[in-house]
Amino acid sequence: MNVASNPTTRQYHDDVLEDYERPKWLVASKPNSESDQTFEGDAADLRHDYWILRTADPAKVRDSDFKLDFRQPVSEEMLLTDESRVNDLLTAKILVIETMRGQYLRPARTAKRTVKMVFTFAWIVRWRLALNVTEMSKLSPALFDDFCDRLASGGLPDLIDLESRLARLEKRYREGEYDWPRYRDGSNILVDFGKIGRTLGVPFQILNATNRKRIRNLAEGGGSLPETEIVDDANNDNEQNDKGTLIAYERALEFFTVWDLLHLSSNIGLISHDQLEFNPFEKTSIDARARQVGRTLNLQAGEGRTGTLESENWLRLLDGAARWVLDYSKPILDSCKLIADCQSEIFSQKHERRSQKNIFTLVTKALTEDYTFNGRRLSPTWRRHNKAFDPDDITLEEALAHLITACLVLIGGFSARRHGELNSLQAGCVYKDQVSGAWILSSYIEKTIRDNAEIPVPAAVAVAVQILERLSESARLKDKTNWLTKVHRPSLSESELNTGQRIYIQTMLQFTLNSFADIVGARTSSDGTLWKFKPHQLRRAFAIYYYHHNRYSNLDAISRFLRHFDPEMTRRYITETIPGAHMRMREIVEARSAKAQENERISAEARDAMRRMKEVAVEYEDVRQEYFVERNMQIYDNDESPIGRGAALLMDELEDLVAQARNNITIGSRMNCSPDRERTALLDLLRSRAPERYLEPHPGRHAHCACRPDVPEDTADAICLQMQAKVTGAADTRANYAFSGPKECYDCKHCVAFAENVIVMKRKIEEAEQATKSPAERFRVAAQSRLDAYKATLESARAAVRDRGR
């Protein structure tokens, strides 16, 4: 008899879960979220409906514990933990157990990802119950198509027809059958959207700003609002937004991953009580489905871009962060210390009401000069509601928040750390290597090794860390922790500290990054496009700086910030150390795969580790290819005319691609080839060619190198490798810039010199000309020799492209 046809009871649920040993990642549990009793360690129980998960070392990761409340609303006045839904509850728990174990459902998931997976599964249950389908086993491919259509057309609200539910609830309110729940927050009476969400059968976050305004208006005795009214609510962190309910590709992919897990778990017998009896992706892959359903952002509708930001915007952000760290930090740090000292040493609790006035007086005396940050004067007041505050000024609270953000931008941008890894930085995480003299950042790595690793960074990353160490000192002493991103408000009073209200400054980049980008002028492009920065994009920052820094060398702050930093060190870390480790891992995988079948699980785990390791270099490679395309398009648009033997080859290849683009357009058509169509076709060809082409800036800034690594016909002609072989006797598979000065580069077949490179060469010529005037003859002779060589080199490079050009 099919087990799925039998109604599932709570006893069945308990019996199944008793067969599992308590996993190590289940560190505590409660019967439900409202229970006062917590069971920790071995007493934690999978049968409970409130779990605390941990997959990271709490000594290394700040937010290591994740709460998983299975009491999720799944239908109107119905929770996932209700007796009628115990089959879905058991499915959710089995998915958690098996995905975190990673034995059958690979790769093993972290606690954070697992909690999000349960929330995603709950949406599938909501959709199914909205169709009056009580069990997963009763679903069909046609209903799965309905799920996809709803998700694509209206996002999450369309899965359950949220508007109809709101209308029914409003009707009940008008007929006296329902009243809007409220709660007290200090002296304020607020609408309880959490309880309203449970009544509607949805998480309250799905209620967008318009929904909330509509409910508040009704709760205060007003009438209904027009459905078209859009309300801006900056503090509303919803899964949806008012600019449309379509979901992103990444979110769609999360949904279809859960569908796939349901199918796999049913297929191999992990779930036997309520199986999904068809393969949702038999005809269309998960990725293809996600791309069909997921959206692209609508810039014309006012949505900020979250994909590949322009290099100039990124460099403005980095330059702005460097200015705040290097130039603006001192008056902010001094003021914050003065405020903290005042609060702890001068004011008693009865004087707290006068503290704002006293702080204003003391800080005004301390700030002996006007400090202007990005055109805004630093005000000696802490918050905006102070009567003495000028609206055009920047408050100390705002300045401190921006300084913290600037520190995290620089650390994340030049170490390629994820925002979760930045959140787990600890005091003492940077040190100077005594052998190489390089600064090293010790950071926890989330997705691959899940342990601390050492990363080479610029010296001023140490300055940013030192600022955070100073700001976080009181919180670290009070909490007996070592986290850099837990920062007390300097104006914190003793009574506030005791009550636990408004203790910390907001340091999470997802909440602070775009306001900082606004103040440093990094969000708006030259065409007026408003870009939207995301913390995970900081991993792109180093690669963008490496490829584009010389083109934007007028950014003084970032130039000072990196003046003692050799980008080549980090480039080699990304392009050689990681791929080398990746190659060794691949050899292990192949060796294990050749053994008997009992090693299959070990080999699969090694493949997963290898795949995750490869992610580290992805951002660098993406930017490298974008850079190749961009520089070629500048040549096509006549914005650039590079010189050098490599430039001649590059321009010849570009002309061939232009001819191919025109040919592709005009085949089978008598229409003329329009410039726009030609440009689009050329872009496609360049993007397809970019993975196998190279165009790297030389660390000396005098040229670019087009030598392709691991391509014998290229490396054989590379003069720097020929020089290396003469000096060391060793061969290499990629250009070694340690053996190439300006003359070697410009004599090389692979040299491409753009306008910014030629400027560097002209400066070298000017310096050599100045040196020929030295009073010492031997210096004059050497300088003249360099001068002649530079001029001859530059002329030879120009001659190489004399008959070429667009």
Disulfide bonds with the S-S distance in Angstrom:
none
